[in-house]
Amino acid sequence: MDAYEDMVQHTATECAPWHVVPADHKWFTRLVVSTAIIEKLRSLKLHFPTLTPDEKKALGVARAELTRDGA
């Protein structure tokens, strides 16, 4: 157990943290893992990019070409 704790403490970083998850009950394990993922995603403050009218038009043209029958 000491070696395990030592390994976690010395290999976890801010960029690549370890998350020690209890595995006694699958439902609880899944809850802990999903919560960690949700918290990380929220911390990234992701958002859809804003497009200029020209970029939107170019995307429309590309979509039309890709969805055209026989393409």
CHARMM-style PDB file with segment names, atoms N, HN, CA, C and O in Angstrom:
ATOM      1  N   MET     1       0.831  -1.190   0.000  1.00  0.00      PROA
ATOM      2  CA  MET     1       0.000   0.000   0.000  1.00  0.00      PROA
ATOM      3  C   MET     1       0.878   1.257   0.000  1.00  0.00      PROA
ATOM      4  O   MET     1       0.550   2.247  -0.654  1.00  0.00      PROA
ATOM      5  N   ASP     2       1.969   1.212   0.720  1.00  0.00      PROA
ATOM      6  HN  ASP     2       2.236   0.408   1.251  1.00  0.00      PROA
ATOM      7  CA  ASP     2       2.874   2.367   0.756  1.00  0.00      PROA
ATOM      8  C   ASP     2       3.438   2.670  -0.621  1.00  0.00      PROA
ATOM      9  O   ASP     2       3.510   3.828  -1.032  1.00  0.00      PROA
ATOM     10  N   ALA     3       3.840   1.620  -1.335  1.00  0.00      PROA
ATOM     11  HN  ALA     3       3.783   0.679  -1.001  1.00  0.00      PROA
ATOM     12  CA  ALA     3       4.394   1.801  -2.676  1.00  0.00      PROA
ATOM     13  C   ALA     3       3.339   2.398  -3.612  1.00  0.00      PROA
ATOM     14  O   ALA     3       3.650   3.263  -4.431  1.00  0.00      PROA
ATOM     15  N   TYR     4       2.114   1.942  -3.492  1.00  0.00      PROA
ATOM     16  HN  TYR     4       1.861   1.239  -2.827  1.00  0.00      PROA
ATOM     17  CA  TYR     4       1.013   2.451  -4.306  1.00  0.00      PROA
ATOM     18  C   TYR     4       0.801   3.946  -4.036  1.00  0.00      PROA
ATOM     19  O   TYR     4       0.717   4.743  -4.970  1.00  0.00      PROA
ATOM     20  N   GLU     5       0.716   4.314  -2.771  1.00  0.00      PROA
ATOM     21  HN  GLU     5       0.784   3.666  -2.012  1.00  0.00      PROA
ATOM     22  CA  GLU     5       0.515   5.718  -2.413  1.00  0.00      PROA
ATOM     23  C   GLU     5       1.696   6.572  -2.870  1.00  0.00      PROA
ATOM     24  O   GLU     5       1.507   7.690  -3.350  1.00  0.00      PROA
ATOM     25  N   ASP     6       2.899   6.055  -2.723  1.00  0.00      PROA
ATOM     26  HN  ASP     6       3.052   5.147  -2.333  1.00  0.00      PROA
ATOM     27  CA  ASP     6       4.100   6.765  -3.145  1.00  0.00      PROA
ATOM     28  C   ASP     6       4.079   7.003  -4.651  1.00  0.00      PROA
ATOM     29  O   ASP     6       4.412   8.094  -5.113  1.00  0.00      PROA
ATOM     30  N   MET     7       3.689   5.985  -5.415  1.00  0.00      PROA
ATOM     31  HN  MET     7       3.419   5.099  -5.040  1.00  0.00      PROA
ATOM     32  CA  MET     7       3.630   6.100  -6.870  1.00  0.00      PROA
ATOM     33  C   MET     7       2.611   7.177  -7.285  1.00  0.00      PROA
ATOM     34  O   MET     7       2.906   8.011  -8.141  1.00  0.00      PROA
ATOM     35  N   VAL     8       1.442   7.158  -6.692  1.00  0.00      PROA
ATOM     36  HN  VAL     8       1.203   6.481  -5.997  1.00  0.00      PROA
ATOM     37  CA  VAL     8       0.413   8.143  -7.036  1.00  0.00      PROA
ATOM     38  C   VAL     8       0.895   9.553  -6.700  1.00  0.00      PROA
ATOM     39  O   VAL     8       0.742  10.466  -7.512  1.00  0.00      PROA
ATOM     40  N   GLN     9       1.459   9.736  -5.546  1.00  0.00      PROA
ATOM     41  HN  GLN     9       1.583   8.994  -4.887  1.00  0.00      PROA
ATOM     42  CA  GLN     9       1.918  11.056  -5.122  1.00  0.00      PROA
ATOM     43  C   GLN     9       3.046  11.591  -5.998  1.00  0.00      PROA
ATOM     44  O   GLN     9       3.147  12.801  -6.198  1.00  0.00      PROA
ATOM     45  N   HSD    10       3.888  10.715  -6.519  1.00  0.00      PROA
ATOM     46  HN  HSD    10       3.805   9.732  -6.356  1.00  0.00      PROA
ATOM     47  CA  HSD    10       5.044  11.164  -7.290  1.00  0.00      PROA
ATOM     48  C   HSD    10       4.810  11.197  -8.803  1.00  0.00      PROA
ATOM     49  O   HSD    10       5.659  11.686  -9.549  1.00  0.00      PROA
ATOM     50  N   THR    11       3.692  10.692  -9.249  1.00  0.00      PROA
ATOM     51  HN  THR    11       3.003  10.295  -8.643  1.00  0.00      PROA
ATOM     52  CA  THR    11       3.436  10.707 -10.692  1.00  0.00      PROA
ATOM     53  C   THR    11       2.271  11.605 -11.081  1.00  0.00      PROA
ATOM     54  O   THR    11       2.141  11.954 -12.254  1.00  0.00      PROA
ATOM     55  N   ALA    12       1.439  11.979 -10.155  1.00  0.00      PROA
ATOM     56  HN  ALA    12       1.545  11.695  -9.202  1.00  0.00      PROA
ATOM     57  CA  ALA    12       0.322  12.867 -10.463  1.00  0.00      PROA
ATOM     58  C   ALA    12       0.834  14.298 -10.622  1.00  0.00      PROA
ATOM     59  O   ALA    12       1.634  14.782  -9.821  1.00  0.00      PROA
ATOM     60  N   THR    13       0.360  14.955 -11.663  1.00  0.00      PROA
ATOM     61  HN  THR    13      -0.289  14.562 -12.314  1.00  0.00      PROA
ATOM     62  CA  THR    13       0.727  16.357 -11.883  1.00  0.00      PROA
ATOM     63  C   THR    13      -0.553  17.149 -12.110  1.00  0.00      PROA
ATOM     64  O   THR    13      -1.635  16.578 -12.243  1.00  0.00      PROA
ATOM     65  N   GLU    14      -0.419  18.466 -12.154  1.00  0.00      PROA
ATOM     66  HN  GLU    14       0.460  18.931 -12.047  1.00  0.00      PROA
ATOM     67  CA  GLU    14      -1.583  19.306 -12.405  1.00  0.00      PROA
ATOM     68  C   GLU    14      -2.162  19.025 -13.790  1.00  0.00      PROA
ATOM     69  O   GLU    14      -3.379  19.039 -13.972  1.00  0.00      PROA
ATOM     70  N   CYS    15      -1.289  18.772 -14.766  1.00  0.00      PROA
ATOM     71  HN  CYS    15      -0.300  18.761 -14.618  1.00  0.00      PROA
ATOM     72  CA  CYS    15      -1.738  18.476 -16.132  1.00  0.00      PROA
ATOM     73  C   CYS    15      -2.266  17.059 -16.278  1.00  0.00      PROA
ATOM     74  O   CYS    15      -3.128  16.800 -17.118  1.00  0.00      PROA
ATOM     75  N   ALA    16      -1.762  16.149 -15.476  1.00  0.00      PROA
ATOM     76  HN  ALA    16      -1.062  16.359 -14.794  1.00  0.00      PROA
ATOM     77  CA  ALA    16      -2.160  14.741 -15.576  1.00  0.00      PROA
ATOM     78  C   ALA    16      -2.371  14.177 -14.175  1.00  0.00      PROA
ATOM     79  O   ALA    16      -1.549  13.410 -13.674  1.00  0.00      PROA
ATOM     80  N   PRO    17      -3.483  14.565 -13.549  1.00  0.00      PROA
ATOM     81  CA  PRO    17      -3.716  14.106 -12.179  1.00  0.00      PROA
ATOM     82  C   PRO    17      -4.203  12.659 -12.135  1.00  0.00      PROA
ATOM     83  O   PRO    17      -4.801  12.160 -13.088  1.00  0.00      PROA
ATOM     84  N   TRP    18      -3.942  12.014 -11.039  1.00  0.00      PROA
ATOM     85  HN  TRP    18      -3.456  12.419 -10.264  1.00  0.00      PROA
ATOM     86  CA  TRP    18      -4.508  10.710 -10.776  1.00  0.00      PROA
ATOM     87  C   TRP    18      -5.826  10.917 -10.034  1.00  0.00      PROA
ATOM     88  O   TRP    18      -5.967  11.844  -9.236  1.00  0.00      PROA
ATOM     89  N   HSD    19      -6.766  10.057 -10.306  1.00  0.00      PROA
ATOM     90  HN  HSD    19      -6.651   9.304 -10.954  1.00  0.00      PROA
ATOM     91  CA  HSD    19      -8.023  10.041  -9.554  1.00  0.00      PROA
ATOM     92  C   HSD    19      -8.174   8.621  -9.007  1.00  0.00      PROA
ATOM     93  O   HSD    19      -8.431   7.682  -9.760  1.00  0.00      PROA
ATOM     94  N   VAL    20      -8.013   8.478  -7.716  1.00  0.00      PROA
ATOM     95  HN  VAL    20      -7.804   9.241  -7.105  1.00  0.00      PROA
ATOM     96  CA  VAL    20      -8.169   7.170  -7.089  1.00  0.00      PROA
ATOM     97  C   VAL    20      -9.658   6.980  -6.836  1.00  0.00      PROA
ATOM     98  O   VAL    20     -10.289   7.750  -6.112  1.00  0.00      PROA
ATOM     99  N   VAL    21     -10.204   5.933  -7.454  1.00  0.00      PROA
ATOM    100  HN  VAL    21      -9.692   5.308  -8.042  1.00  0.00      PROA
ATOM    101  CA  VAL    21     -11.649   5.712  -7.441  1.00  0.00      PROA
ATOM    102  C   VAL    21     -11.956   4.401  -6.727  1.00  0.00      PROA
ATOM    103  O   VAL    21     -11.377   3.365  -7.052  1.00  0.00      PROA
ATOM    104  N   PRO    22     -12.860   4.443  -5.760  1.00  0.00      PROA
ATOM    105  CA  PRO    22     -13.235   3.193  -5.096  1.00  0.00      PROA
ATOM    106  C   PRO    22     -13.994   2.300  -6.089  1.00  0.00      PROA
ATOM    107  O   PRO    22     -14.786   2.785  -6.896  1.00  0.00      PROA
ATOM    108  N   ALA    23     -13.740   1.008  -6.013  1.00  0.00      PROA
ATOM    109  HN  ALA    23     -13.096   0.614  -5.356  1.00  0.00      PROA
ATOM    110  CA  ALA    23     -14.365   0.089  -6.972  1.00  0.00      PROA
ATOM    111  C   ALA    23     -15.252  -0.947  -6.291  1.00  0.00      PROA
ATOM    112  O   ALA    23     -15.557  -1.984  -6.880  1.00  0.00      PROA
ATOM    113  N   ASP    24     -15.663  -0.678  -5.069  1.00  0.00      PROA
ATOM    114  HN  ASP    24     -15.415   0.165  -4.591  1.00  0.00      PROA
ATOM    115  CA  ASP    24     -16.487  -1.643  -4.344  1.00  0.00      PROA
ATOM    116  C   ASP    24     -17.892  -1.775  -4.933  1.00  0.00      PROA
ATOM    117  O   ASP    24     -18.488  -2.852  -4.918  1.00  0.00      PROA
ATOM    118  N   HSD    25     -18.399  -0.679  -5.443  1.00  0.00      PROA
ATOM    119  HN  HSD    25     -17.915   0.196  -5.455  1.00  0.00      PROA
ATOM    120  CA  HSD    25     -19.754  -0.673  -6.018  1.00  0.00      PROA
ATOM    121  C   HSD    25     -19.686   0.015  -7.372  1.00  0.00      PROA
ATOM    122  O   HSD    25     -19.287   1.176  -7.463  1.00  0.00      PROA
ATOM    123  N   LYS    26     -20.077  -0.703  -8.431  1.00  0.00      PROA
ATOM    124  HN  LYS    26     -20.402  -1.646  -8.357  1.00  0.00      PROA
ATOM    125  CA  LYS    26     -19.952  -0.155  -9.782  1.00  0.00      PROA
ATOM    126  C   LYS    26     -20.694   1.166  -9.939  1.00  0.00      PROA
ATOM    127  O   LYS    26     -20.181   2.087 -10.573  1.00  0.00      PROA
ATOM    128  N   TRP    27     -21.892   1.274  -9.372  1.00  0.00      PROA
ATOM    129  HN  TRP    27     -22.310   0.525  -8.857  1.00  0.00      PROA
ATOM    130  CA  TRP    27     -22.672   2.499  -9.546  1.00  0.00      PROA
ATOM    131  C   TRP    27     -21.931   3.692  -8.957  1.00  0.00      PROA
ATOM    132  O   TRP    27     -21.958   4.784  -9.524  1.00  0.00      PROA
ATOM    133  N   PHE    28     -21.265   3.485  -7.811  1.00  0.00      PROA
ATOM    134  HN  PHE    28     -21.244   2.598  -7.350  1.00  0.00      PROA
ATOM    135  CA  PHE    28     -20.552   4.584  -7.176  1.00  0.00      PROA
ATOM    136  C   PHE    28     -19.277   4.916  -7.947  1.00  0.00      PROA
ATOM    137  O   PHE    28     -18.920   6.085  -8.097  1.00  0.00      PROA
ATOM    138  N   THR    29     -18.594   3.881  -8.434  1.00  0.00      PROA
ATOM    139  HN  THR    29     -18.883   2.931  -8.312  1.00  0.00      PROA
ATOM    140  CA  THR    29     -17.404   4.099  -9.259  1.00  0.00      PROA
ATOM    141  C   THR    29     -17.751   4.946 -10.468  1.00  0.00      PROA
ATOM    142  O   THR    29     -17.053   5.910 -10.781  1.00  0.00      PROA
ATOM    143  N   ARG    30     -18.829   4.585 -11.146  1.00  0.00      PROA
ATOM    144  HN  ARG    30     -19.396   3.801 -10.892  1.00  0.00      PROA
ATOM    145  CA  ARG    30     -19.250   5.329 -12.335  1.00  0.00      PROA
ATOM    146  C   ARG    30     -19.643   6.760 -11.997  1.00  0.00      PROA
ATOM    147  O   ARG    30     -19.380   7.678 -12.775  1.00  0.00      PROA
ATOM    148  N   LEU    31     -20.265   6.955 -10.851  1.00  0.00      PROA
ATOM    149  HN  LEU    31     -20.478   6.210 -10.219  1.00  0.00      PROA
ATOM    150  CA  LEU    31     -20.639   8.295 -10.411  1.00  0.00      PROA
ATOM    151  C   LEU    31     -19.396   9.152 -10.183  1.00  0.00      PROA
ATOM    152  O   LEU    31     -19.349  10.301 -10.621  1.00  0.00      PROA
ATOM    153  N   VAL    32     -18.391   8.604  -9.504  1.00  0.00      PROA
ATOM    154  HN  VAL    32     -18.429   7.670  -9.148  1.00  0.00      PROA
ATOM    155  CA  VAL    32     -17.163   9.345  -9.222  1.00  0.00      PROA
ATOM    156  C   VAL    32     -16.431   9.694 -10.517  1.00  0.00      PROA
ATOM    157  O   VAL    32     -15.969  10.823 -10.687  1.00  0.00      PROA
ATOM    158  N   VAL    33     -16.326   8.728 -11.428  1.00  0.00      PROA
ATOM    159  HN  VAL    33     -16.701   7.812 -11.290  1.00  0.00      PROA
ATOM    160  CA  VAL    33     -15.625   8.960 -12.694  1.00  0.00      PROA
ATOM    161  C   VAL    33     -16.365  10.000 -13.527  1.00  0.00      PROA
ATOM    162  O   VAL    33     -15.743  10.924 -14.052  1.00  0.00      PROA
ATOM    163  N   SER    34     -17.681   9.864 -13.655  1.00  0.00      PROA
ATOM    164  HN  SER    34     -18.186   9.114 -13.228  1.00  0.00      PROA
ATOM    165  CA  SER    34     -18.436  10.828 -14.465  1.00  0.00      PROA
ATOM    166  C   SER    34     -18.380  12.225 -13.861  1.00  0.00      PROA
ATOM    167  O   SER    34     -18.347  13.212 -14.596  1.00  0.00      PROA
ATOM    168  N   THR    35     -18.368  12.325 -12.548  1.00  0.00      PROA
ATOM    169  HN  THR    35     -18.395  11.523 -11.950  1.00  0.00      PROA
ATOM    170  CA  THR    35     -18.257  13.628 -11.895  1.00  0.00      PROA
ATOM    171  C   THR    35     -16.897  14.263 -12.192  1.00  0.00      PROA
ATOM    172  O   THR    35     -16.819  15.463 -12.458  1.00  0.00      PROA
ATOM    173  N   ALA    36     -15.840  13.475 -12.149  1.00  0.00      PROA
ATOM    174  HN  ALA    36     -15.903  12.501 -11.933  1.00  0.00      PROA
ATOM    175  CA  ALA    36     -14.499  13.998 -12.450  1.00  0.00      PROA
ATOM    176  C   ALA    36     -14.429  14.491 -13.889  1.00  0.00      PROA
ATOM    177  O   ALA    36     -13.843  15.540 -14.159  1.00  0.00      PROA
ATOM    178  N   ILE    37     -15.019  13.746 -14.807  1.00  0.00      PROA
ATOM    179  HN  ILE    37     -15.495  12.894 -14.588  1.00  0.00      PROA
ATOM    180  CA  ILE    37     -15.016  14.152 -16.211  1.00  0.00      PROA
ATOM    181  C   ILE    37     -15.806  15.433 -16.410  1.00  0.00      PROA
ATOM    182  O   ILE    37     -15.348  16.344 -17.100  1.00  0.00      PROA
ATOM    183  N   ILE    38     -16.979  15.512 -15.816  1.00  0.00      PROA
ATOM    184  HN  ILE    38     -17.351  14.772 -15.256  1.00  0.00      PROA
ATOM    185  CA  ILE    38     -17.817  16.709 -15.953  1.00  0.00      PROA
ATOM    186  C   ILE    38     -17.101  17.934 -15.380  1.00  0.00      PROA
ATOM    187  O   ILE    38     -17.111  19.000 -15.994  1.00  0.00      PROA
ATOM    188  N   GLU    39     -16.488  17.787 -14.217  1.00  0.00      PROA
ATOM    189  HN  GLU    39     -16.480  16.921 -13.718  1.00  0.00      PROA
ATOM    190  CA  GLU    39     -15.775  18.919 -13.616  1.00  0.00      PROA
ATOM    191  C   GLU    39     -14.635  19.395 -14.505  1.00  0.00      PROA
ATOM    192  O   GLU    39     -14.422  20.597 -14.662  1.00  0.00      PROA
ATOM    193  N   LYS    40     -13.902  18.446 -15.088  1.00  0.00      PROA
ATOM    194  HN  LYS    40     -14.075  17.469 -14.960  1.00  0.00      PROA
ATOM    195  CA  LYS    40     -12.790  18.829 -15.959  1.00  0.00      PROA
ATOM    196  C   LYS    40     -13.301  19.536 -17.208  1.00  0.00      PROA
ATOM    197  O   LYS    40     -12.746  20.558 -17.610  1.00  0.00      PROA
ATOM    198  N   LEU    41     -14.349  19.004 -17.824  1.00  0.00      PROA
ATOM    199  HN  LEU    41     -14.800  18.173 -17.498  1.00  0.00      PROA
ATOM    200  CA  LEU    41     -14.908  19.639 -19.015  1.00  0.00      PROA
ATOM    201  C   LEU    41     -15.401  21.048 -18.710  1.00  0.00      PROA
ATOM    202  O   LEU    41     -15.181  21.965 -19.502  1.00  0.00      PROA
ATOM    203  N   ARG    42     -16.055  21.228 -17.588  1.00  0.00      PROA
ATOM    204  HN  ARG    42     -16.233  20.484 -16.945  1.00  0.00      PROA
ATOM    205  CA  ARG    42     -16.532  22.568 -17.212  1.00  0.00      PROA
ATOM    206  C   ARG    42     -15.362  23.525 -16.993  1.00  0.00      PROA
ATOM    207  O   ARG    42     -15.456  24.705 -17.331  1.00  0.00      PROA
ATOM    208  N   SER    43     -14.275  23.029 -16.435  1.00  0.00      PROA
ATOM    209  HN  SER    43     -14.199  22.071 -16.161  1.00  0.00      PROA
ATOM    210  CA  SER    43     -13.136  23.904 -16.156  1.00  0.00      PROA
ATOM    211  C   SER    43     -12.452  24.371 -17.441  1.00  0.00      PROA
ATOM    212  O   SER    43     -11.733  25.370 -17.421  1.00  0.00      PROA
ATOM    213  N   LEU    44     -12.657  23.676 -18.547  1.00  0.00      PROA
ATOM    214  HN  LEU    44     -13.241  22.865 -18.564  1.00  0.00      PROA
ATOM    215  CA  LEU    44     -12.048  24.058 -19.816  1.00  0.00      PROA
ATOM    216  C   LEU    44     -12.735  25.256 -20.461  1.00  0.00      PROA
ATOM    217  O   LEU    44     -12.172  25.904 -21.343  1.00  0.00      PROA
ATOM    218  N   LYS    45     -13.966  25.548 -20.010  1.00  0.00      PROA
ATOM    219  HN  LYS    45     -14.423  25.022 -19.292  1.00  0.00      PROA
ATOM    220  CA  LYS    45     -14.743  26.691 -20.526  1.00  0.00      PROA
ATOM    221  C   LYS    45     -14.809  26.667 -22.058  1.00  0.00      PROA
ATOM    222  O   LYS    45     -14.522  27.657 -22.730  1.00  0.00      PROA
ATOM    223  N   LEU    46     -15.195  25.506 -22.580  1.00  0.00      PROA
ATOM    224  HN  LEU    46     -15.428  24.702 -22.034  1.00  0.00      PROA
ATOM    225  CA  LEU    46     -15.310  25.331 -24.022  1.00  0.00      PROA
ATOM    226  C   LEU    46     -16.513  26.079 -24.571  1.00  0.00      PROA
ATOM    227  O   LEU    46     -17.509  26.261 -23.872  1.00  0.00      PROA
ATOM    228  N   HSD    47     -16.421  26.510 -25.816  1.00  0.00      PROA
ATOM    229  HN  HSD    47     -15.612  26.362 -26.384  1.00  0.00      PROA
ATOM    230  CA  HSD    47     -17.538  27.174 -26.470  1.00  0.00      PROA
ATOM    231  C   HSD    47     -17.421  26.969 -27.976  1.00  0.00      PROA
ATOM    232  O   HSD    47     -16.340  26.706 -28.504  1.00  0.00      PROA
ATOM    233  N   PHE    48     -18.546  27.095 -28.643  1.00  0.00      PROA
ATOM    234  HN  PHE    48     -19.423  27.309 -28.214  1.00  0.00      PROA
ATOM    235  CA  PHE    48     -18.528  26.989 -30.088  1.00  0.00      PROA
ATOM    236  C   PHE    48     -17.856  28.220 -30.669  1.00  0.00      PROA
ATOM    237  O   PHE    48     -18.015  29.320 -30.139  1.00  0.00      PROA
ATOM    238  N   PRO    49     -17.111  28.053 -31.744  1.00  0.00      PROA
ATOM    239  CA  PRO    49     -16.461  29.220 -32.350  1.00  0.00      PROA
ATOM    240  C   PRO    49     -17.492  30.120 -33.011  1.00  0.00      PROA
ATOM    241  O   PRO    49     -18.535  29.654 -33.471  1.00  0.00      PROA
ATOM    242  N   THR    50     -17.196  31.401 -33.054  1.00  0.00      PROA
ATOM    243  HN  THR    50     -16.350  31.780 -32.680  1.00  0.00      PROA
ATOM    244  CA  THR    50     -18.052  32.326 -33.785  1.00  0.00      PROA
ATOM    245  C   THR    50     -17.493  32.451 -35.199  1.00  0.00      PROA
ATOM    246  O   THR    50     -16.280  32.524 -35.398  1.00  0.00      PROA
ATOM    247  N   LEU    51     -18.387  32.475 -36.166  1.00  0.00      PROA
ATOM    248  HN  LEU    51     -19.372  32.416 -36.004  1.00  0.00      PROA
ATOM    249  CA  LEU    51     -17.987  32.530 -37.564  1.00  0.00      PROA
ATOM    250  C   LEU    51     -18.418  33.841 -38.200  1.00  0.00      PROA
ATOM    251  O   LEU    51     -19.455  34.409 -37.858  1.00  0.00      PROA
ATOM    252  N   THR    52     -17.608  34.300 -39.119  1.00  0.00      PROA
ATOM    253  HN  THR    52     -16.766  33.839 -39.396  1.00  0.00      PROA
ATOM    254  CA  THR    52     -17.969  35.480 -39.895  1.00  0.00      PROA
ATOM    255  C   THR    52     -18.984  35.052 -40.955  1.00  0.00      PROA
ATOM    256  O   THR    52     -19.100  33.861 -41.246  1.00  0.00      PROA
ATOM    257  N   PRO    53     -19.707  35.986 -41.527  1.00  0.00      PROA
ATOM    258  CA  PRO    53     -20.653  35.628 -42.598  1.00  0.00      PROA
ATOM    259  C   PRO    53     -19.975  34.891 -43.759  1.00  0.00      PROA
ATOM    260  O   PRO    53     -20.565  33.972 -44.325  1.00  0.00      PROA
ATOM    261  N   ASP    54     -18.753  35.276 -44.122  1.00  0.00      PROA
ATOM    262  HN  ASP    54     -18.273  36.023 -43.662  1.00  0.00      PROA
ATOM    263  CA  ASP    54     -18.031  34.592 -45.200  1.00  0.00      PROA
ATOM    264  C   ASP    54     -17.715  33.142 -44.827  1.00  0.00      PROA
ATOM    265  O   ASP    54     -17.822  32.245 -45.663  1.00  0.00      PROA
ATOM    266  N   GLU    55     -17.331  32.921 -43.585  1.00  0.00      PROA
ATOM    267  HN  GLU    55     -17.244  33.650 -42.906  1.00  0.00      PROA
ATOM    268  CA  GLU    55     -17.034  31.557 -43.135  1.00  0.00      PROA
ATOM    269  C   GLU    55     -18.296  30.695 -43.139  1.00  0.00      PROA
ATOM    270  O   GLU    55     -18.252  29.528 -43.529  1.00  0.00      PROA
ATOM    271  N   LYS    56     -19.421  31.271 -42.703  1.00  0.00      PROA
ATOM    272  HN  LYS    56     -19.457  32.218 -42.386  1.00  0.00      PROA
ATOM    273  CA  LYS    56     -20.688  30.538 -42.729  1.00  0.00      PROA
ATOM    274  C   LYS    56     -21.072  30.171 -44.160  1.00  0.00      PROA
ATOM    275  O   LYS    56     -21.548  29.066 -44.421  1.00  0.00      PROA
ATOM    276  N   LYS    57     -20.865  31.095 -45.069  1.00  0.00      PROA
ATOM    277  HN  LYS    57     -20.479  31.993 -44.857  1.00  0.00      PROA
ATOM    278  CA  LYS    57     -21.181  30.832 -46.470  1.00  0.00      PROA
ATOM    279  C   LYS    57     -20.295  29.709 -47.011  1.00  0.00      PROA
ATOM    280  O   LYS    57     -20.783  28.815 -47.703  1.00  0.00      PROA
ATOM    281  N   ALA    58     -19.003  29.747 -46.703  1.00  0.00      PROA
ATOM    282  HN  ALA    58     -18.606  30.473 -46.141  1.00  0.00      PROA
ATOM    283  CA  ALA    58     -18.076  28.714 -47.151  1.00  0.00      PROA
ATOM    284  C   ALA    58     -18.464  27.349 -46.590  1.00  0.00      PROA
ATOM    285  O   ALA    58     -18.367  26.340 -47.288  1.00  0.00      PROA
ATOM    286  N   LEU    59     -18.899  27.314 -45.342  1.00  0.00      PROA
ATOM    287  HN  LEU    59     -18.978  28.134 -44.774  1.00  0.00      PROA
ATOM    288  CA  LEU    59     -19.344  26.050 -44.760  1.00  0.00      PROA
ATOM    289  C   LEU    59     -20.604  25.539 -45.455  1.00  0.00      PROA
ATOM    290  O   LEU    59     -20.758  24.337 -45.671  1.00  0.00      PROA
ATOM    291  N   GLY    60     -21.495  26.453 -45.800  1.00  0.00      PROA
ATOM    292  HN  GLY    60     -21.370  27.429 -45.624  1.00  0.00      PROA
ATOM    293  CA  GLY    60     -22.709  26.053 -46.524  1.00  0.00      PROA
ATOM    294  C   GLY    60     -22.376  25.440 -47.876  1.00  0.00      PROA
ATOM    295  O   GLY    60     -22.972  24.440 -48.277  1.00  0.00      PROA
ATOM    296  N   VAL    61     -21.426  26.041 -48.574  1.00  0.00      PROA
ATOM    297  HN  VAL    61     -20.942  26.853 -48.249  1.00  0.00      PROA
ATOM    298  CA  VAL    61     -20.997  25.514 -49.875  1.00  0.00      PROA
ATOM    299  C   VAL    61     -20.367  24.129 -49.690  1.00  0.00      PROA
ATOM    300  O   VAL    61     -20.667  23.209 -50.451  1.00  0.00      PROA
ATOM    301  N   ALA    62     -19.513  23.980 -48.705  1.00  0.00      PROA
ATOM    302  HN  ALA    62     -19.269  24.727 -48.088  1.00  0.00      PROA
ATOM    303  CA  ALA    62     -18.863  22.692 -48.450  1.00  0.00      PROA
ATOM    304  C   ALA    62     -19.891  21.634 -48.087  1.00  0.00      PROA
ATOM    305  O   ALA    62     -19.803  20.502 -48.563  1.00  0.00      PROA
ATOM    306  N   ARG    63     -20.868  21.982 -47.252  1.00  0.00      PROA
ATOM    307  HN  ARG    63     -20.939  22.901 -46.865  1.00  0.00      PROA
ATOM    308  CA  ARG    63     -21.913  21.037 -46.864  1.00  0.00      PROA
ATOM    309  C   ARG    63     -22.709  20.589 -48.085  1.00  0.00      PROA
ATOM    310  O   ARG    63     -23.006  19.405 -48.244  1.00  0.00      PROA
ATOM    311  N   ALA    64     -23.048  21.540 -48.940  1.00  0.00      PROA
ATOM    312  HN  ALA    64     -22.807  22.502 -48.811  1.00  0.00      PROA
ATOM    313  CA  ALA    64     -23.808  21.205 -50.147  1.00  0.00      PROA
ATOM    314  C   ALA    64     -23.024  20.247 -51.032  1.00  0.00      PROA
ATOM    315  O   ALA    64     -23.589  19.300 -51.580  1.00  0.00      PROA
ATOM    316  N   GLU    65     -21.720  20.489 -51.172  1.00  0.00      PROA
ATOM    317  HN  GLU    65     -21.261  21.258 -50.726  1.00  0.00      PROA
ATOM    318  CA  GLU    65     -20.886  19.606 -51.991  1.00  0.00      PROA
ATOM    319  C   GLU    65     -20.795  18.197 -51.381  1.00  0.00      PROA
ATOM    320  O   GLU    65     -20.824  17.199 -52.102  1.00  0.00      PROA
ATOM    321  N   LEU    66     -20.689  18.132 -50.083  1.00  0.00      PROA
ATOM    322  HN  LEU    66     -20.666  18.942 -49.498  1.00  0.00      PROA
ATOM    323  CA  LEU    66     -20.541  16.838 -49.430  1.00  0.00      PROA
ATOM    324  C   LEU    66     -21.838  16.038 -49.404  1.00  0.00      PROA
ATOM    325  O   LEU    66     -21.801  14.808 -49.397  1.00  0.00      PROA
ATOM    326  N   THR    67     -22.955  16.700 -49.389  1.00  0.00      PROA
ATOM    327  HN  THR    67     -22.985  17.700 -49.395  1.00  0.00      PROA
ATOM    328  CA  THR    67     -24.236  15.994 -49.305  1.00  0.00      PROA
ATOM    329  C   THR    67     -24.921  15.822 -50.664  1.00  0.00      PROA
ATOM    330  O   THR    67     -26.006  15.247 -50.750  1.00  0.00      PROA
ATOM    331  N   ARG    68     -24.294  16.315 -51.702  1.00  0.00      PROA
ATOM    332  HN  ARG    68     -23.412  16.782 -51.632  1.00  0.00      PROA
ATOM    333  CA  ARG    68     -24.872  16.190 -53.043  1.00  0.00      PROA
ATOM    334  C   ARG    68     -24.956  14.707 -53.411  1.00  0.00      PROA
ATOM    335  O   ARG    68     -24.046  13.936 -53.108  1.00  0.00      PROA
ATOM    336  N   ASP    69     -26.057  14.310 -54.068  1.00  0.00      PROA
ATOM    337  HN  ASP    69     -26.797  14.936 -54.314  1.00  0.00      PROA
ATOM    338  CA  ASP    69     -26.232  12.915 -54.498  1.00  0.00      PROA
ATOM    339  C   ASP    69     -25.084  12.498 -55.411  1.00  0.00      PROA
ATOM    340  O   ASP    69     -24.651  13.265 -56.272  1.00  0.00      PROA
ATOM    341  N   GLY    70     -24.599  11.281 -55.214  1.00  0.00      PROA
ATOM    342  HN  GLY    70     -24.950  10.658 -54.515  1.00  0.00      PROA
ATOM    343  CA  GLY    70     -23.535  10.745 -56.041  1.00  0.00      PROA
ATOM    344  C   GLY    70     -22.145  11.157 -55.596  1.00  0.00      PROA
ATOM    345  O   GLY    70     -21.156  10.743 -56.201  1.00  0.00      PROA
ATOM    346  N   ALA    71     -22.052  11.957 -54.560  1.00  0.00      PROA
ATOM    347  HN  ALA    71     -22.855  12.293 -54.068  1.00  0.00      PROA
ATOM    348  CA  ALA    71     -20.740  12.432 -54.113  1.00  0.00      PROA
ATOM    349  C   ALA    71     -20.081  11.400 -53.241  1.00  0.00      PROA
ATOM    350  OT1 ALA    71     -18.966  11.614 -52.765  1.00  0.00      PROA
TER     351      ALA     71
END
